[in-house]
Amino acid sequence: MAPPYDADVIGRLIPFNLGTPPADVECERGPMRILVIEDDRKVASFIQKGLEEEGYAVDVLHEGTDAGAQALACDYDAVVLDLMLPGRSGFQVLRDIRARKAELPILILTAKDSLEERVAGLDSGADDYMVKPFALAELSARPARRRTTARMRAASSSRSKGLTM
């Protein structure tokens, strides 16, 4: 399903100050790479360790100020985004990323658990929404599933290009 907006048009109409990506984050390719944006350092460390044990490469930011720039600076496969961040809110970071990199999967992981908040997160452009507390097994399964689905779609698309009616 395509996003309900044209990211190129939004990027030209709305000026963004995405900040500067932190200098200590390397952008090497290899395993599936995930950016975790979480201000609670214990939660961020728990997520990072768990995802790394599952074979993911994980970068962590603890505030929203430079999160948009970092998400664009590296070729991430997914972003795990908290909504309550210092510097820039998770919703602002989500809009920043969507305006420049609409295809990047973004999973909101937050304590905001009301139906209205979950719908607002998804309506704002998030691909998925999980509420804290959460099970690490469920969190780690979601990026892998999205990657498998994307590969199947790409393979199906390339096979169907050779068909004529």
Buried (B, 14 or more C-beta within 10 A) or exposed (E): EEEEEEBEEBBEEEEBEBBEBBEEBEEEEEBBBBBBBBBBEEBBEBBBEBBBEBEBBBBBBBBBBBBBBBBBBBEBBBBBBBBBBEBBBBBBBBBBBBBBBBEBBBBBBBEBEEEEBBEBBEEBBBBBBBBEEEEBEEBBEBBBEBBEEEEEEEEEEEEEEEEEE
